[in-house]
Amino acid sequence: MGTETHDDAGVYKLTEEIALVQTLDFFPPVVNDPYVYGQIAAANAISDVYAMGGAPKTALNLLGYPDDKDPELTWLGPILEGSAERCALAGAVVVGGHTVRDSEIKFGLSVTGIVHPQKVLTNASARPGDKLVLSKPLGTGFVTTAHKAGDCPEETFQAAVASMIQLNAVGKEAIDEVGGAHSVTDITGFGLAGHAFEMAEGSGHTLVIELGRLPLLPGVEKLAANRHFHTRASKTNREYVAPGLKVEGKVDPLRLEVFYDAQTSGGMLVSIAADRAEALVQALKRRNAAAAVIVGEVVPRGEAKLVVRP
């Protein structure tokens, strides 16, 4: 499995029982705490392995660092410590990495996991009749932008951090327990809009999202009302899905903005048989998932690939 359907990771079959899951991701700091930044970056990178149904096994650090601007390397150690803590929690071993001098800090991981070839989950297998379950609240793009501007309520910021550092292992474990999941993706830079669009496109069906059901971080709607806290990705995500999007009814404009908001280390969007959806919600809640909400459904392909309703 490669890039054909914009899936979360590549998969390479080694034997009849083992396939490699490979992914990488890195980005500049989204918070002002290097340890937490390392945790978020690691959770974000590892998430792609979980989204494919795999178990992470090894990780390689990828780090760009302006050592000429910070000769004391004040951020370097805490970043690696935060990342190592999340990797250990995920059961993955950090086996090395690579550093380069850069004009700004950039950090992430290349992660390798394993999965049984018959148990691979993709973003292109949603079926009509499925319900859509989301496992983390939305709004981290607005929160991190406001935080960097020094204008984010502490309660909102801490809720976002708790969500971003949570491993999507809770989602994979819940899926394994309940069964019936047909398609999975994790919500990151393309926002719920972009990743739902790709699931619809890959599956050949239409995804219907109910904006009123979306779980939001506390205080996010107030941040979304401030145009200064909109990232460039919000605009590009809107443009990306526009050709295949239909808006039905009178929708809340702020919730629509959250729909487009680029997420960092977001949750899983799971397309699951309708009779298993509530069981998945309960399984996520038992594992203290940051959110556990049915946010929509899959229907046969209509005139649009993606439909949003109030």
Buried (B, 14 or more C-beta within 10 A) or exposed (E): BEEEBBBBBBBEEEEEEEBBBBBBBBBEBBBEBBBBBBBBBBBBBBBBBBBBBBBBBBBBBBBBBBEEEEEEEEBBEBBBEBBBBBBEBBEBEBEEBEEEEBEEBBBBBBBBBBBEBEEBBBBBBBBEBBBBBBBBBBBBBBBBBBBBEEEBBEEBBBBBBEBBBBBBBBBBBBBEBBEBBBBBBBBBBBBBBBBBBBBBBBBBBBBBBBBEBBBBBBBBBBBBEEEEBBBEBBEBBBEBBEEBBBBEEEBBEBBBBBBBBBBBBBBBBBBBBBEBBBBBBBBBEEBEBBBBBBBBBBBEBEEBBBBBBB
